[in-house]
Amino acid sequence: MPLIRRIMSAAWRRALFRLAALAVLVGFAVPCLAQMPVTVQLKGRDGFLFASYFAMDHREEIAAPVHARHSSEHPLDFRLYDARPMLPLILPHSAEIHAGIGVLAPGFDFSRFSYSPAQSARLDADLNGLRTYLAWAVALVSLLGVMAVYIHLINRRLRRSVAETQQAAEKLQTSEEKYRLLTETMKDVVWTVDTETLDFIYISPSVERLRGYKPEELVATPIDGMFRAEDMELIRSLLRQRVEAFVGGLECFYTDEAELPCKDGGTVWVEMVTTFCRNPRTGRIELHGVSRDISERRASQARIAYMAEHDMLTDLPNRALVTDRLRQALTAARRNLHRVALLYIDLDRFKPVNDIYGHAVGDLLLREAADRMRLCVRESDTVGRFGGDEFVVLLPHVESESDALRVAEKIRHAIGEPFRLGGLTLEVSSSIGIAVYPHHGSDDVSLLLHADSAMYDAKHGGRDRVCIFGGSAP
């Protein structure tokens, strides 16, 4: 009995050690799986089976830490050899133990817990398939990652390009608004003409203020309506010459003045600054221009020119204008072989009027005398004032000296009538000298000199009379 008890005790001790070793092997198998090339996360029955199979295939690796921790009585090889007969029984007994404690369902097929090399091969195949699947998955994820990075870079570039385009569009819009505001609010008219069709391509709204037309009434219409009909032939010829010069390489600005018709039937004078440009989009030559209203300037210039040629007191032509007209009349007389008469007039007893009544009354008398002289001549004749109380009458076309004498006598009688000025009644007379082309001179200087000499002859002869140069009073 003691021997049997000792044998049984030894057998039970070995069995218990084996069961403990198996439990420890299975317990250590799960942590070891984390160090495998491919980690498999399994739960429940599948995890238990997988841990058991791994412990059977890696006995030395699993037994070494168990032996080092729990047994130092025998060497590791002895323990492995001693546990080898128990291998076929380990898994079924483990399954029964787990079934007994309620881990597995009742009636579970325990044959699936038996160790089998075929099952180990299938497990290895599954692991290899899992590794292949994971490798493809990693490759696919890497490819997707590369594509994601590429798409991100493309999107960032596109966002930058869109932002730059938007900024450029905003700058262009700002520039267009600025120049549109400039052209729409400025007084000058900005316009563009196609030189091939001579149609307006653009014209600014200020044209309505200048000529009364709305821009839409002129755009796509020919420039014929912009100028007077009698000027169009000259304008077309001038445009052709300037276009040819531009094509030849001459680029410059032109300044012209023109009288443009308005919608209300009137006209307006404008200064046009123009230049030619080639449209970069169409390649066609365009005429770009700016028109400015110069009506006030021309009126001022005309007024200055008028003042330079007229007497400010009587509004009669002055010496310069009378001399110019005399030269023109002499030129026409030489061509047409007719006579020209020149009357030189001086008012008698005018100085006492100024001395007694003042220059204001004297000025009124001079204006009245000028008006009376104008009424005595034709529209083609010229009455001028040379200064003081001296006047000149130009008769550009007379048949004989008697025509000149008749006009002179008419003037003398008109001046001899009393002047009623501001409650005053004044009387003056006139001394008139006559010189006739070609008998008394062939140019303006000689005629003026001889007419003045004849006037002094009339004044020395008793005043209030008419004298012809080289002769006596009629």
Secondary structure as UniProt FT lines:
FT   HELIX           2..33
FT   TURN            34..35
FT   HELIX           44..57
FT   HELIX           59..70
FT   HELIX           76..83
FT   HELIX           84..86
FT   HELIX           87..100
FT   TURN            101..102
FT   TURN            106..107
FT   HELIX           110..113
FT   HELIX           117..185
FT   STRAND          189..194
FT   TURN            195..198
FT   STRAND          199..203
FT   TURN            205..206
FT   HELIX           207..211
FT   HELIX           215..218
FT   TURN            219..220
FT   HELIX           223..226
FT   HELIX           229..231
FT   HELIX           232..247
FT   TURN            248..249
FT   STRAND          254..261
FT   TURN            263..264
FT   STRAND          267..278
FT   TURN            280..282
FT   STRAND          285..293
FT   HELIX           295..309
FT   TURN            312..314
FT   HELIX           319..336
FT   STRAND          339..348
FT   HELIX           350..357
FT   HELIX           359..374
FT   TURN            375..376
FT   TURN            379..380
FT   STRAND          382..387
FT   TURN            388..389
FT   STRAND          390..398
FT   HELIX           401..416
FT   STRAND          419..421
FT   TURN            422..423
FT   STRAND          424..426
FT   STRAND          429..437
FT   TURN            438..439
FT   HELIX           444..460
FT   TURN            461..462
FT   STRAND          466..468
FT   TURN            469..470
//
